Each structure stands twice: as C-alpha cells, then as structure tokens.
Amino acid sequence: MLYVIISHDRPDSLQARRGARPAHLERLLALQTEGRLVLAGPHPAVDATDPGEAGFTGSLVVAEFADLAAARTWADQDPYMAAGVYQQVEVKPFVKVLPA
C-alpha cells in the first residue's frame, strides 16, 4: 500500500538539512530503485524552486511500504530526523486515484 510522509522542518534548520541531504537522498534513491517511490520533494519556504537562504518548511514522500508500521519506521530513520531538521512527521495511508 502507499503511504504519505509529511514532514515539517524546525525553524532555522537549513544548515542541518544541507548537511544531511546526501544521506536523505540515498534512502530515497533506494526506494526508487526498488520501484516503491511515487514522488518526493521539499516544500520551499518561498514561492521559488530554489528558495536560497529562505530554506524549506518540510518535505513530502509518497511511497509503497508493507504496512503503516513499516512506513513509520522508515520515516523515523530518516537522516533529517537524526540531524534535527524535522520537528514533526505525519505518516498516513494514501490511495492514489489520479493519474491512473
């Protein structure tokens, strides 16, 4: 089943985000290689693809996991969690309707 992981950044976490980004992307690429990643990306703090020093307010991941517990475990092990980037993470089941 698909799950959505909605993460909210702590204030002033841009430097920690930058430092943990390679390890964070490595895990996402592993999901992609396994054919389990639907989409992933950050939420810019301003209306721009590259927000510069304004940074980000969080991230979104939609991916396939065996169950809710597995999705939560994956989210809890995110390098951004260990680096203190995220202040809150929501994990919810997700049903993709469109595009078919």
Backbone bond lengths (Angstrom), bond angles and torsions (degrees), N, CA, C in turn:
res aa  C-N    CA-C-N  psi(-1)  N-CA   C-N-CA  omega(-1)  CA-C   N-CA-C  phi
1 M - - - 1.443 - - 1.524 109.06 -
2 L 1.331 114.58 155.28 1.457 119.60 176.75 1.521 110.97 -86.53
3 Y 1.336 114.59 149.32 1.460 122.11 176.77 1.516 108.26 -135.95
4 V 1.323 115.81 146.07 1.457 121.77 175.63 1.524 107.46 -107.17
5 I 1.321 114.44 134.04 1.461 121.74 178.13 1.523 106.31 -116.41
6 I 1.312 115.94 112.65 1.462 122.47 -177.92 1.515 107.43 -110.75
7 S 1.320 115.75 113.82 1.461 120.81 -175.85 1.518 110.16 -112.38
8 H 1.318 115.83 141.00 1.463 122.84 -179.57 1.524 108.65 -116.58
9 D 1.340 115.78 124.85 1.464 120.77 -178.35 1.526 112.59 -74.30
10 R 1.324 114.72 151.00 1.462 121.36 169.41 1.531 107.81 -72.86
11 P 1.319 117.72 154.76 1.466 119.28 173.58 1.533 110.17 -60.22
12 D 1.305 116.32 147.14 1.468 122.68 175.61 1.534 113.17 56.13
13 S 1.317 117.18 41.59 1.460 120.78 -178.18 1.525 113.20 -104.71
14 L 1.329 117.98 9.72 1.461 120.73 -174.38 1.531 112.84 -59.62
15 Q 1.303 118.28 -43.96 1.470 119.76 -179.07 1.528 111.26 -64.96
16 A 1.321 117.12 -40.82 1.469 120.36 177.02 1.522 110.27 -64.63
17 R 1.328 116.75 -38.84 1.467 121.60 178.26 1.526 109.72 -61.48
18 R 1.316 116.08 -46.93 1.473 119.97 -179.68 1.524 111.33 -60.67
19 G 1.318 116.73 -40.68 1.464 120.28 -178.98 1.518 113.56 -67.71
20 A 1.324 117.12 -35.92 1.465 121.46 -176.85 1.522 112.89 -91.00
21 R 1.330 117.64 -6.88 1.469 121.05 -173.55 1.534 114.13 -57.53
22 P 1.338 120.84 -45.24 1.469 118.54 -179.61 1.529 113.40 -57.02
23 A 1.313 117.45 -43.97 1.472 120.64 179.53 1.525 111.12 -68.80
24 H 1.323 116.93 -36.80 1.464 122.10 177.33 1.531 109.77 -62.18
25 L 1.328 116.73 -47.91 1.467 120.70 179.81 1.525 112.00 -64.85
26 E 1.309 117.42 -34.84 1.470 121.47 178.81 1.528 110.75 -58.91
27 R 1.328 116.59 -42.25 1.473 120.34 179.23 1.523 111.03 -67.64
28 L 1.332 116.67 -39.14 1.459 120.03 178.39 1.527 110.76 -66.43
29 L 1.322 116.85 -40.35 1.456 120.29 178.14 1.530 111.19 -64.06
30 A 1.320 117.30 -33.34 1.465 120.28 176.06 1.526 110.30 -64.20
31 L 1.334 117.02 -42.91 1.470 119.82 175.93 1.528 110.56 -61.24
32 Q 1.332 116.18 -40.82 1.457 120.16 -179.89 1.530 110.59 -63.98
33 T 1.318 117.02 -44.84 1.460 121.62 179.21 1.520 111.14 -60.27
34 E 1.320 116.41 -35.40 1.470 121.46 179.02 1.528 112.22 -78.92
35 G 1.335 117.56 -4.11 1.459 121.45 -179.91 1.517 113.44 75.91
36 R 1.325 117.34 22.28 1.466 121.43 -175.85 1.519 114.20 -106.35
37 L 1.319 118.09 -9.73 1.462 121.76 -177.16 1.521 110.26 -91.58
38 V 1.339 116.59 126.37 1.460 121.96 175.50 1.521 109.19 -91.64
39 L 1.333 116.68 -49.56 1.457 121.33 176.49 1.514 109.44 -164.98
40 A 1.329 114.66 159.21 1.465 120.55 178.47 1.515 108.75 -159.23
41 G 1.317 115.80 146.46 1.451 119.89 175.82 1.512 112.04 173.96
42 P 1.349 114.90 168.01 1.454 120.57 -178.49 1.523 112.52 -91.22
43 H 1.332 114.79 165.37 1.466 122.84 173.91 1.530 107.24 -104.86
44 P 1.352 117.89 105.45 1.464 119.14 177.80 1.533 111.05 -62.19
45 A 1.308 116.00 145.91 1.469 121.23 -179.86 1.523 112.12 -73.97
46 V 1.326 116.34 -18.01 1.469 121.98 177.68 1.527 107.86 -129.74
47 D 1.310 116.53 167.26 1.458 122.25 -176.83 1.526 110.34 -78.24
48 A 1.341 115.41 73.16 1.459 121.48 -179.26 1.523 109.32 -158.42
49 T 1.330 116.14 145.21 1.462 120.37 176.64 1.517 110.98 -62.66
50 D 1.325 116.59 -40.81 1.457 122.37 175.83 1.525 107.81 -114.08
51 P 1.330 117.34 100.13 1.464 119.86 -175.75 1.520 114.57 -78.28
52 G 1.318 117.78 -1.48 1.463 120.39 -179.71 1.511 111.44 58.04
53 E 1.302 117.00 -136.93 1.460 121.73 -176.71 1.525 113.33 -71.89
54 A 1.338 118.48 -10.17 1.471 120.46 174.98 1.526 109.72 -66.06
55 G 1.330 116.19 -28.27 1.459 121.09 174.96 1.510 114.51 75.19
56 F 1.314 114.07 -150.21 1.455 122.33 -173.15 1.523 110.56 -131.71
57 T 1.317 115.64 157.89 1.463 120.30 177.88 1.521 112.47 -106.47
58 G 1.318 117.19 -6.30 1.455 120.42 179.92 1.508 111.53 161.85
59 S 1.333 114.53 -165.84 1.462 121.36 -177.13 1.518 110.26 -145.43
60 L 1.338 114.41 161.59 1.459 121.68 177.29 1.521 108.57 -133.05
61 V 1.318 116.18 133.30 1.464 122.18 174.34 1.515 107.20 -131.62
62 V 1.319 116.57 133.52 1.454 121.91 170.77 1.524 105.90 -122.43
63 A 1.324 115.83 119.56 1.462 120.11 -175.51 1.523 110.49 -152.29
64 E 1.314 114.52 164.87 1.464 121.54 179.59 1.526 109.67 -92.69
65 F 1.332 115.13 132.97 1.458 122.33 175.11 1.523 108.63 -136.21
66 A 1.313 116.97 162.76 1.467 121.35 -178.65 1.519 111.59 -63.64
67 D 1.330 115.99 -36.83 1.465 120.68 -179.71 1.526 108.95 -165.63
68 L 1.322 115.68 177.63 1.456 121.12 -177.96 1.526 111.94 -60.62
69 A 1.306 116.93 -39.81 1.469 120.64 179.88 1.529 110.84 -62.17
70 A 1.316 117.46 -40.73 1.466 121.17 179.03 1.530 110.60 -66.21
71 A 1.324 116.70 -39.64 1.467 120.43 178.22 1.525 110.61 -64.79
72 R 1.332 116.43 -41.73 1.471 119.97 179.05 1.524 111.22 -65.82
73 T 1.318 116.23 -40.94 1.463 120.21 178.69 1.522 110.21 -62.01
74 W 1.339 116.56 -44.35 1.461 120.71 178.63 1.527 109.72 -60.02
75 A 1.318 117.21 -46.65 1.467 121.73 -179.28 1.528 111.14 -62.79
76 D 1.322 117.13 -41.15 1.468 120.85 -179.41 1.528 112.24 -64.87
77 Q 1.335 116.85 -24.92 1.462 121.02 -177.77 1.532 112.74 -93.87
78 D 1.315 117.39 7.43 1.458 121.14 -179.88 1.527 109.98 -63.52
79 P 1.319 117.90 134.66 1.463 120.32 177.52 1.531 113.67 -56.35
80 Y 1.328 117.59 -27.57 1.457 119.40 176.24 1.523 111.24 -66.24
81 M 1.321 117.68 -30.87 1.469 120.82 175.26 1.530 109.29 -66.08
82 A 1.323 115.79 -49.06 1.467 120.29 -178.07 1.524 111.45 -62.52
83 A 1.341 116.87 -31.90 1.468 121.04 -178.66 1.524 112.60 -84.52
84 G 1.327 117.67 -3.21 1.457 120.51 179.27 1.516 114.37 78.71
85 V 1.342 117.49 20.20 1.461 120.95 179.08 1.520 110.46 -72.77
86 Y 1.323 116.45 -46.01 1.464 120.70 -174.99 1.522 111.85 -89.01
87 Q 1.332 116.00 137.11 1.458 121.12 172.98 1.522 111.52 -101.30
88 Q 1.331 116.37 -21.99 1.468 120.48 -179.92 1.520 108.58 -152.61
89 V 1.329 115.97 140.40 1.455 121.74 177.71 1.521 108.69 -135.04
90 E 1.322 115.44 127.34 1.464 122.23 175.90 1.524 108.28 -107.77
91 V 1.313 117.15 136.96 1.462 122.29 176.15 1.517 106.96 -127.54
92 K 1.347 115.52 123.48 1.459 120.65 -175.59 1.521 110.25 -137.84
93 P 1.333 116.71 147.81 1.463 119.16 170.94 1.532 109.15 -62.25
94 F 1.329 115.75 150.60 1.466 121.02 -176.37 1.517 108.81 -140.50
95 V 1.324 115.79 135.22 1.454 121.76 176.08 1.516 108.16 -114.25
96 K 1.321 116.44 114.91 1.462 121.49 178.27 1.525 108.72 -78.67
97 V 1.329 116.09 123.90 1.453 121.32 178.14 1.539 109.77 -104.82
98 L 1.323 116.03 -48.36 1.466 121.10 -179.03 1.523 109.81 -135.65
99 P 1.298 119.70 149.64 1.459 124.48 -6.83 1.516 110.76 -70.36
100 A 1.321 114.46 151.36 1.480 120.69 -177.01 1.508 110.71 -72.25
